[in-house]
Amino acid sequence: MEYLTTSFTSYLNQIDFSHLLQKCLVSGIVLIVVVISLKITYSVVDRIFDGEKVGLEPRDSRRITTLNHVTKAAARAGIWTLAGLIILGQFINVGSLLAVAGVGTLAIGFGAQGIVEDVMSGFVIVFENQFSVGDYVIIDETHYGIVEAIGIRTTSVREFNGGLFIIHNGKIDRLINYSKGHIKALVDVSIAYEEDVNKVLDLLEEICEDLYQNHEELFKIRPEVQGVTRLDPSAVNIRISCDEDAGSKFMAENVLRHRIKEVFQEQGIEVPYNKSIIYNREPLKNVDKAKEAEVKDGN
């Protein structure tokens, strides 16, 4: 470590400040070129990885968007690194400095294992298409939400409570992706035992057909009435299911419940709920007192 400190100190003492105005002018030109290069690079990347192309499936669109973000991040890091070396090269011998830096990198390599692991895991996630921006995922069985960004080192997940969960890519061990294919939207309907089950099943079939015909943007596949799935102590449970994208699952379930409630109210179908029956024993006490008074009068 002392050798590294001495070497860097000696190179800092060799910084050449002659022709400072010229070097500052060149540095300014380099920065302008960097800005222009970034704009051109971003434009090219947007053309290659355009997630808004017509005809793309939602899954493909999310993957292209993820590749867009990662490519831009890598290009930005490369351009700024090259620009930094060019600017630094005007004041000091960059080749010798990099040689010394190489020794320093080897010395701190063990401490940087986590960074290397995060970067490598980030590239594996993107190119293996494990998940993409916009996917609904659960990480470590405790954090669930929509993937908001995938970076070189970290992944950001917007949880449903509004919090932004940021995790290092190398720390992602157990992950469930609900956006690969369809996800089941499930609605359980409870009716009283006194209701006609066949009548309720027919009503639910009509509701599913109506929603499928009038909400094509939400229901790509007709919801299916699976029938009686459970007999609870105070209710008969009927389940409805349909295949949905992760982003539309909750909306589809809400629309189904809302429509079922409206139809049940119109048709007078009773939905069981907790009831409390209170017996008042006070009148009985009054009757007993009246009998006692009659007995006394008789005596």
C-alpha positions in Angstrom: 0.0 0.0 0.0 2.9 2.3 0.7 4.3 1.6 -2.7 1.0 2.6 -4.3 0.8 5.8 -2.3 4.3 6.8 -3.3 3.7 5.9 -7.0 0.5 8.0 -7.2 2.2 10.9 -5.4 5.1 10.9 -7.8 2.7 10.9 -10.8 0.7 13.7 -9.3 3.9 15.7 -9.0 4.5 15.2 -12.7 1.2 16.9 -13.7 2.0 19.3 -16.6 0.1 22.6 -16.3 1.9 24.3 -19.3 -0.3 25.6 -22.1 -3.2 25.4 -19.6 -5.6 27.6 -21.8 -5.1 25.3 -24.8 -5.7 22.2 -22.7 -8.8 23.7 -21.1 -10.1 24.5 -24.7 -9.4 20.9 -25.8 -11.2 19.6 -22.7 -14.2 21.8 -23.4 -14.3 20.4 -27.0 -14.1 16.9 -25.6 -17.1 17.5 -23.3 -19.1 18.9 -26.2 -18.3 15.8 -28.3 -19.4 13.7 -25.4 -22.8 15.4 -25.2 -23.2 15.1 -29.0 -22.1 11.4 -29.0 -24.5 10.6 -26.2 -27.4 12.1 -28.1 -26.5 10.3 -31.3 -26.0 7.0 -29.4 -29.3 7.4 -27.6 -31.1 8.0 -30.9 -29.5 4.9 -32.5 -30.4 2.8 -29.5 -34.0 4.1 -29.5 -34.3 3.1 -33.2 -32.8 -0.4 -32.6 -34.6 -1.1 -29.3 -38.0 0.5 -29.9 -40.5 -1.0 -27.4 -43.4 1.0 -28.9 -43.4 -0.7 -32.3 -46.8 -1.6 -33.5 -47.7 -5.3 -33.3 -45.3 -6.2 -30.4 -46.6 -8.4 -27.6 -46.5 -6.8 -24.1 -43.8 -9.2 -23.0 -41.6 -8.5 -26.0 -42.1 -4.7 -25.6 -41.0 -4.9 -22.0 -37.8 -6.9 -22.9 -36.9 -4.4 -25.6 -37.4 -1.5 -23.2 -35.0 -3.3 -20.7 -32.4 -3.8 -23.4 -32.8 -0.1 -24.3 -32.0 1.0 -20.8 -29.1 -1.3 -20.2 -27.5 -0.5 -23.6 -27.7 3.2 -22.9 -26.2 2.8 -19.4 -23.2 0.8 -20.9 -22.7 3.3 -23.7 -22.8 6.2 -21.3 -20.2 4.6 -19.0 -17.9 3.8 -22.0 -18.1 7.3 -23.5 -17.5 9.1 -20.2 -14.5 6.8 -19.4 -12.9 7.5 -22.8 -13.5 11.2 -22.4 -12.0 11.2 -18.9 -8.8 9.4 -20.2 -8.5 11.9 -23.1 -8.8 14.9 -20.8 -6.5 13.4 -18.2 -3.9 12.5 -20.9 -3.2 16.1 -21.5 -1.9 16.6 -18.0 -0.2 13.3 -17.2 1.2 10.1 -18.7 -2.0 8.0 -18.7 -0.2 4.8 -19.8 2.1 4.8 -16.7 -0.8 5.8 -14.5 -2.9 2.9 -15.7 0.0 0.5 -15.0 0.1 1.8 -11.4 -3.7 1.7 -11.2 -3.6 -1.9 -12.4 -1.5 -2.9 -9.4 -3.9 -1.0 -7.2 -6.9 -2.8 -8.8 -5.2 -6.1 -8.1 -4.7 -5.1 -4.5 -8.4 -4.1 -4.0 -9.8 -6.8 -6.2 -11.1 -8.9 -3.3 -13.0 -5.9 -2.0 -14.6 -5.3 -5.3 -15.9 -8.8 -5.7 -19.4 -7.7 -4.9 -19.4 -5.0 -7.6 -18.2 -7.5 -10.2 -20.8 -10.0 -9.1 -23.6 -7.4 -9.4 -22.5 -6.3 -12.9 -22.2 -9.9 -14.2 -25.5 -10.8 -12.7 -27.1 -7.8 -14.3 -25.9 -8.9 -17.8 -27.1 -12.4 -17.2 -30.5 -11.2 -16.1 -30.9 -9.1 -19.3 -29.6 -11.5 -21.9 -31.3 -14.6 -20.3 -34.5 -12.6 -20.2 -35.2 -13.7 -16.6 -37.4 -10.6 -16.1 -38.0 -7.2 -17.7 -39.1 -3.7 -16.9 -42.8 -3.8 -16.2 -42.9 -7.5 -15.0 -44.7 -8.4 -11.8 -42.2 -10.2 -9.6 -41.8 -11.5 -6.0 -38.2 -11.4 -4.6 -37.2 -13.5 -1.6 -40.9 -14.2 -0.9 -41.2 -10.8 0.9 -40.9 -8.0 -1.7 -43.4 -8.0 -4.6 -44.3 -5.3 -7.2 -43.6 -4.1 -10.7 -40.0 -3.9 -12.0 -39.3 -0.3 -12.6 -35.7 -0.3 -13.7 -32.9 -2.8 -14.4 -29.4 -1.3 -14.0 -25.9 -2.7 -14.4 -25.6 -3.1 -10.6 -29.1 -2.8 -9.1 -32.7 -3.6 -9.9 -35.6 -1.3 -8.7 -39.0 -2.8 -7.9 -42.0 -0.5 -7.2 -43.9 -2.2 -4.5 -47.7 -1.9 -4.3 -47.5 0.2 -1.1 -45.6 2.8 -3.1 -42.1 2.1 -1.8 -39.2 1.6 -4.2 -37.3 -1.6 -3.3 -33.7 -1.5 -4.7 -31.7 -4.7 -4.6 -28.2 -5.5 -5.9 -28.4 -7.9 -8.9 -26.0 -10.3 -7.2 -28.3 -10.6 -4.2 -31.3 -11.8 -6.2 -31.4 -15.4 -5.2 -35.1 -16.4 -5.3 -37.5 -14.7 -7.7 -40.9 -15.5 -9.0 -41.9 -13.9 -12.3 -45.7 -13.8 -12.8 -45.4 -12.0 -16.2 -44.0 -15.0 -18.1 -47.2 -16.1 -19.8 -50.6 -15.5 -18.2 -51.5 -15.1 -14.6 -54.8 -16.4 -13.1 -57.4 -13.8 -12.1 -59.6 -15.5 -9.5 -62.9 -14.3 -8.0 -64.7 -16.3 -5.3 -68.4 -15.7 -5.0 -70.3 -16.8 -1.8 -74.1 -17.4 -1.8 -76.5 -18.5 0.9 -77.5 -22.1 1.1 -81.2 -21.1 0.5 -80.3 -19.9 -3.0 -80.8 -21.9 -6.2 -77.2 -22.9 -7.2 -78.2 -23.6 -10.9 -79.8 -20.2 -11.2 -76.7 -18.4 -9.8 -74.5 -20.4 -12.1 -76.5 -19.3 -15.1 -76.4 -15.7 -14.0 -72.6 -15.8 -13.6 -72.3 -17.3 -17.1 -74.3 -14.4 -18.5 -72.1 -11.9 -16.5 -68.9 -13.5 -17.9 -70.2 -13.4 -21.5 -71.3 -9.8 -21.1 -67.9 -8.6 -19.8 -66.1 -10.6 -22.4 -68.1 -8.9 -25.2 -68.0 -5.4 -23.8 -64.5 -5.2 -22.3 -62.3 -6.8 -25.0 -59.4 -4.6 -23.9 -59.4 -6.2 -20.4 -60.7 -9.8 -21.1 -58.7 -11.3 -24.0 -60.1 -14.7 -23.0 -63.7 -15.3 -21.7 -63.9 -15.8 -17.9 -64.8 -19.3 -16.9 -67.2 -20.3 -14.2 -65.6 -23.3 -12.5 -68.6 -24.2 -10.4 -68.9 -24.9 -6.7 -65.4 -25.1 -5.2 -66.1 -25.1 -1.5 -69.0 -25.6 1.0 -68.4 -23.3 4.0 -70.4 -23.4 7.2 -72.6 -20.6 6.2 -72.1 -20.2 2.4 -71.7 -22.0 -0.9 -68.5 -20.8 -2.7 -68.4 -20.5 -6.5 -65.2 -19.6 -8.3 -64.6 -17.7 -11.6 -61.2 -17.6 -13.3 -59.6 -16.1 -16.4 -56.1 -15.7 -17.8 -54.8 -12.2 -17.6 -51.6 -10.2 -17.9 -50.0 -9.3 -14.6 -50.8 -5.6 -15.2 -54.5 -6.2 -15.8 -55.1 -9.0 -13.2 -56.4 -6.7 -10.4 -58.5 -4.6 -12.7 -60.2 -7.7 -14.1 -61.0 -9.0 -10.7 -62.4 -5.6 -9.6 -64.6 -5.4 -12.7 -65.9 -8.9 -12.1 -66.8 -8.3 -8.5 -68.5 -5.0 -9.2 -70.7 -6.5 -11.9 -71.6 -9.5 -9.8 -72.6 -7.3 -6.9 -74.9 -5.3 -9.2 -76.6 -8.3 -10.8 -77.0 -10.1 -7.4 -78.7 -7.0 -6.0 -81.0 -6.7 -9.0 -82.0 -10.4 -8.9 -82.3 -10.5 -5.1 -79.5 -13.1 -4.6 -78.5 -13.2 -1.0 -74.9 -13.0 -0.2 -74.2 -14.4 3.3 -72.7 -12.1 6.0 -72.1 -12.3 9.7 -75.3 -11.7 11.7 -75.9 -11.3 15.4 -79.2 -12.2 17.0 -79.9 -10.7 20.5 -82.6 -12.2 22.8 -84.1 -9.9 25.3 -85.1 -11.8 28.5 -86.5 -8.8 30.3 -90.2 -9.5 29.5 -89.8 -13.0 31.0 -88.8 -11.5 34.3 -91.9 -9.3 34.3 -94.1 -12.4 33.7 -92.5 -14.2 36.6 -93.1 -11.2 38.8 -96.8 -11.1 37.8 -97.2 -14.8 38.6 -95.7 -14.2 42.0 -98.1 -11.4 42.7 -101.1 -13.6 41.7 -99.9 -16.3 44.1 -99.7 -13.8 47.0 -103.1 -12.4 46.2 -104.5 -16.0 46.2 -103.1 -16.7 49.7 
